[in-house]
Amino acid sequence: MRKLLARELRLSLRHGTDSLAAILFFLVAGALFPLAIGPAPETLARIAPGIVWVCALLAALLPLDRLFGADAEDGSLDHLLLSGLPPAAIALGKAAAHWLTTGLPLLLAAIPMAIMLRLPDEALPALLLGLIPGTAFLSLIGTTGAALVLGARRGGVLLPLLVLPMAVPALIFGVAAADAAALGLAARPHLLLLSALCAAALPLCPLAAGAALRSAAE
Amino acid sequence: MSTSPAISPASGRSLHRFANPGRFLRLSARVLPFLAVPALLLTLGGLAWGLFVAPADYQQGDAMRIIYIHVPAAWLASGGYLGLAICALLSLVWRHPLADLAAVEIGPVGAAFTALCLATGSLWGKPMWGAWWVWDARLTSVLVLFFLYLGHIALVRAFDEPERGYRAGAILALVGVVNLPIIKFSVDWWNTLHQPSTLTVTGAPSMHVDMLWPLLTCILGFSLGFAAVVTARLRAAVMERRIRGLLLAQAQGI
């Protein structure tokens, strides 16, 4: 499992453009909002958490398409499944790699983006604290979706259709936490709910993704 | 894959008795009229009773009569998804061939009832809340349910081998079940604009008996109609499969 993770990280390091593309997409998409809505600071500050969250959600979807696709094409997915690791562990490893290569950089990129969008300073910690379990939840749900559409026609189009509705709870609580902090209210309950979501997805999503991987390899 | 020893062979046999497509076709041909005719009578009767005979609400007036369509549609939207999930479980655990087909056929019907529920809800919301749509917890969770149906419909049809589509769809259906309790309890957990449940299993219903009876009639009629449509679609799917098999055999024979 550790070797799988190391392999994934090495691969993504050598093909650095993949996660870089997601980050650039995140920044560019976020920069469109001030241009589209107008640069009025109070409007921007009000909608900044929502923009950061939605852009992070969409950016995290980008690398999912290739998460299992490349491995299925060159046969290494079959090798992984034959290696003795349970399919759920493979899915968990993939999700962890996705989070480390996409979720974590997104978290870092969210800081300049939030500042550029005039997010109030007191809301920034709540936004970032919410993005930690939030992006992890997205990685888990996204891995499940990627495993489900493996081998489907138009899988790339289907993937957002499956993943985005599932990601709605994370979006709601994540934005609510940042909004509460901006208004001077307690962000803690929202963050706890978000962490609970992530904790529930941690065992369930790899199981579902593993079952999907096994049926894809049959 | 190993089978669980906890399941006795007898239960497996009774489960698979209806897996035989021929037996299913014979049985469903006999059952279908008993579903379809009462469904039509009860739905029309219940709607006429609710729309013309039952009293109007003291606060909402005649607008409240849309409840006779909205509540049955909402019940079938979530009940249909539960049926979908049960089919998914049967197909994943016991590899029941009819459950695969049933899941494929329930999807569009359930999605249609969810759309009906959302549409009637927004028609009801306009005069009562002053807006076609509000983003409260009940409405949002039903919208997510609608997207889940659409995702399931798209996913099971997206594969070249149907078997693969059945598996993927079943896993998705089971993952989506988490949404059902959220829909059910959304009006209790959050302070929503949507009113709390009128009907509960344990408590007394919070509506007058003159409105309750037509509503229950409608719910029964809609449910029978749902079952009839799904059975008819399932029969059509089984026959389609047979025709495809015959055509393939014919093509190979030449």
Boltz contact constraints between the chains, C-beta under 6 A:
constraints:
  - contact:
      token1: [A, 148]
      token2: [B, 168]
      max_distance: 6.0
  - contact:
      token1: [A, 148]
      token2: [B, 172]
      max_distance: 6.0
  - contact:
      token1: [A, 152]
      token2: [B, 158]
      max_distance: 6.0
  - contact:
      token1: [A, 152]
      token2: [B, 159]
      max_distance: 6.0
  - contact:
      token1: [A, 153]
      token2: [B, 158]
      max_distance: 6.0
  - contact:
      token1: [A, 158]
      token2: [B, 154]
      max_distance: 6.0
  - contact:
      token1: [A, 158]
      token2: [B, 158]
      max_distance: 6.0
  - contact:
      token1: [A, 161]
      token2: [B, 151]
      max_distance: 6.0
  - contact:
      token1: [A, 162]
      token2: [B, 151]
      max_distance: 6.0
  - contact:
      token1: [A, 165]
      token2: [B, 144]
      max_distance: 6.0
  - contact:
      token1: [A, 165]
      token2: [B, 147]
      max_distance: 6.0
  - contact:
      token1: [A, 168]
      token2: [B, 144]
      max_distance: 6.0
  - contact:
      token1: [A, 208]
      token2: [B, 171]
      max_distance: 6.0
  - contact:
      token1: [A, 208]
      token2: [B, 175]
      max_distance: 6.0
  - contact:
      token1: [A, 211]
      token2: [B, 171]
      max_distance: 6.0
  - contact:
      token1: [A, 212]
      token2: [B, 168]
      max_distance: 6.0
  - contact:
      token1: [A, 212]
      token2: [B, 171]
      max_distance: 6.0
  - contact:
      token1: [A, 215]
      token2: [B, 167]
      max_distance: 6.0
